[in-house]
Amino acid sequence: MNDVYIIGGLRSYIGVYNGMYRHVPAEKLGAAVLQEVICAYGLVRIDEIIGGNSVGCGGNITRLAALEAGLDVSVPAVTVDMQCCSGLESIAIAAAKVASGQAECILAGGFDSASTQPRRSCHPNHPAYRGDGDWYMTAQFSPQVWSEDSMLRCAEYTAEQFHITREMLDAWVLRSHALAGEAVREGVFQPCIAPVWGGARDEGIRPAMRPQLLRRLKPVLPDGTVITAANACLTNDGAAFVIVCSPAYARRYGLQPAVKIRGVVSCGTDPLLSPVGAVQAAEAVLTRCGLRGEDIDIFEINEAFALIGELFARQFPRCVAAYNPFGGALAYGHPYGATGAVLLLHAIEGLRARDGALGCCSIAGAGGLGKAMIIERV
């Protein structure tokens, strides 16, 4: 099997729901970032586009984004839905195709827009049909639960099962926003950001977040105790793509790789404990690559909920300093299908900033899923 390189890539600024991208459909946001990546790296030949998308309109929206971006009609495109894991899974699929010789260069990543997410209703033939006008926006992720707040309930249940308190969670919130604010001031991620559609900043970062504010917040669920609007990430809009290619392609076109992919893992866990998937996948990919947590210079773990940080610290107590050292999704946001590529780009830039060698990206997905990837700086 061939080595697989990531040359680099770009992401949009990350917008909050009903924020700066509120009138930008997901495919247009994805198309804009695709255009920027192609232009920035001077790509002349692309074999395929693979994009993750979780809450879009369906109908192979990545193909629509590719056409919107002006790619030649001969370039195929496919959409991946592994919920939150979609972007990282898209990159993993691209890597497998390159490693097996099916392709030499693929743009992979993802995009989503919570602001323009379609509303759906059940067909009258469906057992869950409750009349016209009964809309839903959250899919069913497990046989036991189907509700708009299912992920929040999973987080509450996970916190209860692992005896995680609100005070523990709020400490991770403060850490994430403070580190993200510092990263913005230092311009750590500026090289991988494309200011498309008028975006000028990541809208969710609040470096001045204070404990007093967090203590005033009520739980988001009427019967909840620990999950608040601060220790659960916001709903977001964003897009990110990376260039996945073979060594031969990089040499032929004079492209300098940023990292090579060392290993990839998918895992499943209890759907009602879905946040556990991020840590479980990180453990699994380390085992597959014959590494220890202490070997990793940067862990980019999607903190859809602050409890993921607490779970990570319990499993990898000696690696907390390497966990999201420039802040995580509690501050930047979690644009679903784009997040896997965002994690990878942040890991690449973070390794450069820290002169590190190894990075681990990991993410949990609705339905009890986990996806992780280890990269090595070239």
C-alpha positions in Angstrom: 0.0 0.0 0.0 1.2 3.5 -0.8 2.0 6.2 1.7 -0.7 8.9 1.9 0.1 12.6 2.3 -2.0 15.5 3.4 -0.6 18.5 1.5 -2.7 21.0 3.4 -6.1 22.6 3.1 -8.4 25.4 4.2 -11.4 26.0 6.3 -13.9 28.8 6.5 -14.4 30.8 9.6 -17.0 29.0 11.7 -20.3 30.8 12.1 -22.9 30.3 14.8 -26.5 29.4 14.0 -28.3 32.4 12.4 -25.0 34.3 12.3 -22.8 35.5 9.5 -23.6 32.7 7.1 -27.3 32.5 7.9 -28.3 33.1 4.2 -25.5 30.8 2.7 -26.7 27.3 1.8 -24.3 24.5 2.8 -23.4 23.7 -0.8 -22.3 27.3 -1.5 -20.2 27.4 1.6 -18.6 24.1 0.7 -18.1 25.3 -2.9 -16.4 28.5 -1.8 -13.8 26.6 0.3 -13.2 24.1 -2.5 -12.4 27.0 -4.9 -10.0 28.5 -2.3 -8.1 25.3 -1.8 -7.8 24.7 -5.6 -6.5 28.2 -6.1 -4.2 28.4 -3.1 -2.4 25.2 -4.0 -2.6 25.6 -7.8 -4.2 22.1 -8.3 -4.4 21.1 -11.9 -5.7 17.6 -11.6 -8.2 16.2 -9.1 -9.5 12.7 -9.2 -12.5 13.1 -6.8 -14.2 15.1 -4.2 -15.4 13.4 -1.0 -17.4 15.5 1.4 -19.1 14.9 4.8 -22.5 16.3 5.4 -24.9 15.6 8.3 -27.9 17.9 8.2 -28.1 18.9 4.5 -30.8 18.3 1.9 -29.5 14.9 0.7 -29.2 14.2 -3.0 -25.4 13.9 -3.0 -24.8 17.5 -1.9 -21.1 17.2 -2.3 -21.6 16.8 -6.1 -23.7 19.9 -6.0 -21.0 21.8 -4.2 -18.3 20.6 -6.7 -20.4 21.8 -9.6 -21.1 25.1 -7.7 -17.3 25.4 -7.4 -16.8 25.2 -11.1 -15.0 21.8 -11.2 -15.1 20.0 -14.4 -18.1 17.7 -14.8 -15.7 14.8 -15.2 -14.6 15.1 -11.6 -16.8 12.8 -9.5 -18.0 13.6 -6.0 -19.6 11.6 -3.2 -21.3 12.6 0.1 -20.6 10.8 3.3 -23.0 10.7 6.3 -21.4 9.3 9.5 -22.9 12.2 11.4 -20.3 14.1 13.4 -17.6 11.7 12.1 -18.5 12.4 8.4 -15.6 14.8 7.7 -12.9 12.5 9.2 -14.5 9.5 7.5 -14.4 11.3 4.2 -10.6 11.9 4.6 -10.2 8.2 5.6 -12.0 7.0 2.5 -9.8 9.3 0.4 -6.7 8.0 2.1 -7.8 4.4 1.4 -8.4 5.1 -2.3 -5.0 6.8 -2.6 -3.2 4.0 -0.7 -4.8 1.3 -2.9 -3.9 3.1 -6.1 -7.5 4.0 -7.1 -6.7 7.7 -7.0 -3.8 10.0 -6.8 -5.4 13.2 -5.5 -8.7 13.7 -3.7 -10.1 16.8 -2.0 -11.8 15.5 1.2 -13.5 17.1 4.1 -17.0 18.4 4.6 -19.5 21.2 5.2 -22.7 21.9 7.0 -25.1 24.7 7.7 -27.3 24.6 10.8 -28.7 28.0 9.7 -30.2 26.6 6.5 -30.8 23.0 7.7 -34.0 21.7 6.1 -37.0 20.8 8.2 -38.6 17.4 7.6 -41.8 15.7 8.3 -42.8 12.0 8.4 -44.8 10.5 5.5 -48.3 9.6 6.5 -47.4 5.9 6.1 -44.7 6.2 8.7 -45.6 5.0 12.2 -44.2 8.2 13.7 -46.5 10.4 11.6 -48.5 12.8 13.8 -50.2 15.1 11.3 -49.2 17.7 8.8 -47.0 20.4 10.1 -45.3 18.2 12.6 -41.7 19.0 11.6 -38.5 17.6 12.9 -34.8 18.5 12.4 -33.0 15.8 14.3 -32.8 12.3 12.8 -33.3 9.1 14.9 -29.9 7.8 16.0 -30.8 4.8 18.1 -33.9 2.5 18.4 -34.5 3.7 22.0 -34.6 7.4 21.4 -35.9 9.8 18.8 -36.3 13.4 19.9 -35.0 16.8 19.1 -32.9 16.8 22.3 -31.6 13.3 22.0 -27.9 14.3 21.9 -28.3 16.5 25.0 -30.0 13.6 26.8 -27.1 11.3 25.8 -24.7 13.9 27.3 -26.7 14.1 30.5 -26.8 10.3 30.8 -23.1 10.0 30.1 -22.3 12.6 32.8 -24.5 10.7 35.2 -22.9 7.4 34.5 -19.4 8.7 34.9 -20.1 10.9 37.9 -19.2 14.1 36.1 -20.2 17.3 37.9 -21.2 20.7 36.4 -18.2 22.3 38.1 -15.9 19.8 36.2 -17.6 20.7 32.9 -17.4 24.4 33.4 -13.6 24.2 34.0 -13.2 22.7 30.5 -15.4 25.5 29.0 -13.2 28.2 30.5 -10.1 26.4 29.3 -11.3 26.0 25.8 -12.4 29.7 25.3 -9.2 31.0 27.0 -6.9 28.9 24.8 -8.9 29.7 21.6 -8.7 33.4 22.4 -4.9 33.1 22.8 -4.6 31.2 19.5 -6.5 33.9 17.7 -4.3 36.6 19.1 -1.2 34.6 18.0 -2.7 33.8 14.6 -2.0 30.1 15.0 -4.7 28.9 12.6 -4.7 31.9 10.2 -2.7 30.0 7.5 -5.6 27.5 7.2 -8.5 29.9 7.1 -10.2 31.1 3.9 -12.4 34.2 4.6 -15.2 33.1 2.3 -18.7 34.7 2.1 -17.6 37.7 4.2 -16.5 35.7 7.2 -14.2 37.7 9.4 -13.9 35.6 12.6 -14.9 32.4 14.4 -18.1 33.7 15.9 -18.3 31.4 18.9 -15.1 32.3 20.7 -15.6 34.1 24.0 -12.1 34.6 25.6 -13.6 36.7 28.4 -15.8 33.9 29.6 -16.1 34.0 33.4 -17.1 31.5 36.0 -19.8 33.8 37.3 -21.6 33.7 33.9 -21.3 29.9 33.7 -22.8 29.5 37.2 -25.9 31.6 36.2 -26.8 29.3 33.3 -29.6 26.9 33.8 -29.6 23.4 32.4 -30.9 23.2 28.8 -33.2 20.3 29.6 -36.1 20.8 31.9 -35.2 17.7 33.9 -31.4 18.1 33.3 -28.7 18.9 35.9 -25.3 19.5 34.3 -25.6 20.2 30.5 -25.9 23.9 29.8 -25.6 26.2 26.7 -22.0 26.7 27.6 -20.7 23.2 28.2 -22.4 21.9 25.1 -21.1 23.3 21.8 -23.2 25.6 19.7 -24.8 24.7 16.4 -22.7 26.0 13.5 -22.1 26.7 9.9 -18.8 25.9 8.2 -16.7 24.1 5.6 -13.2 22.6 5.4 -11.3 20.5 2.9 -7.8 19.0 2.7 -5.7 17.6 -0.2 -5.1 13.9 0.1 -2.6 12.6 -2.3 0.1 10.1 -3.1 3.9 10.8 -2.9 4.1 10.5 -6.7 1.5 13.1 -7.2 3.2 15.5 -4.7 6.5 15.1 -6.5 5.0 15.5 -10.0 3.4 18.8 -9.1 6.0 20.1 -6.7 3.7 20.0 -3.7 5.2 19.9 -0.2 3.3 17.6 2.1 2.5 18.7 5.6 1.8 15.3 7.2 1.4 11.7 6.3 -1.4 9.5 7.7 -0.1 6.9 10.1 -3.4 5.1 11.0 -7.1 5.3 11.0 -9.8 3.6 13.2 -13.6 3.5 13.3 -15.4 2.2 16.4 -18.8 1.8 17.8 -20.1 2.3 21.3 -23.4 2.5 23.2 -25.6 5.0 21.4 -26.8 6.4 24.7 -23.2 7.0 25.7 -22.1 8.4 22.3 -19.6 11.0 23.7 -17.5 8.1 24.9 -16.7 7.4 21.2 -14.1 10.1 20.9 -11.9 8.7 23.7 -12.5 5.1 22.7 -11.5 5.8 19.1 -8.3 7.6 20.3 -7.4 4.6 22.4 -8.0 2.3 19.4 -5.9 4.2 16.9 -3.0 4.5 19.3 -3.1 0.7 19.8 -3.3 0.1 16.1 -0.2 2.3 15.5 1.7 0.8 18.5 1.8 4.2 20.3 1.2 5.5 23.8 -0.7 8.7 24.6 2.6 10.2 25.7 3.9 9.8 22.1 1.4 12.3 20.8 2.3 16.0 20.7 -1.2 17.2 20.0 -4.6 15.6 20.5 -7.3 17.4 18.5 -10.5 15.9 20.0 -13.9 17.3 19.1 -15.4 18.5 22.3 -19.0 18.6 21.3 -19.6 18.4 25.0 -17.2 19.5 27.8 -17.6 16.1 29.3 -15.4 14.7 26.5 -12.5 16.7 28.0 -13.2 15.1 31.4 -13.4 11.6 29.9 -10.1 12.2 28.1 -8.3 13.4 31.2 -9.4 10.3 33.1 -8.2 8.0 30.4 -5.0 10.0 29.5 -4.1 11.8 32.7 -0.5 12.5 31.6 -1.6 14.0 28.2 -4.0 16.8 29.3 -1.5 19.5 28.2 -1.6 18.0 24.7 -5.4 18.0 24.6 -6.8 20.8 22.4 -4.0 23.1 23.3 -5.4 25.9 21.1 -9.0 25.4 22.3 -11.7 23.2 20.9 -15.3 23.0 19.7 -16.7 24.5 22.9 -15.2 27.8 21.6 -14.8 27.4 17.8 -18.0 25.4 17.2 -18.9 22.1 15.6 -20.1 22.4 12.0 -20.9 18.7 11.9 -19.7 17.4 8.5 -16.8 19.9 8.4 -15.4 19.2 11.8 -13.2 16.2 11.0 -11.3 18.3 8.5 -11.2 21.3 10.9 -9.6 19.0 13.5 -7.0 17.8 11.0 -6.1 21.3 9.9 -5.8 22.5 13.5 -3.6 19.5 14.2 -1.3 20.3 11.3 -1.0 24.0 12.2 -0.6 23.1 15.9 2.2 20.7 15.1 4.0 23.5 13.2 3.5 25.9 16.0 4.8 23.5 18.6 7.4 21.9 16.4 5.7 18.6 17.1 5.8 15.3 15.2 2.6 13.3 15.9 -1.0 14.4 16.1 -4.2 12.5 16.9 -7.6 13.6 15.7 -10.7 12.0 17.2 -14.4 12.6 17.1 -17.5 11.0 18.5 -20.7 10.6 16.3 -24.4 10.4 17.0 -25.6 6.8 17.2 -22.6 5.6 19.2 -19.7 6.1 16.8 -16.1 7.1 17.0 -13.4 8.0 14.4 -9.8 8.7 14.9 -6.7 9.4 12.8 -3.0 9.7 13.6 -0.8 12.0 11.5 3.0 12.4 11.3 4.6 15.6 10.3 6.7 15.3 7.2 
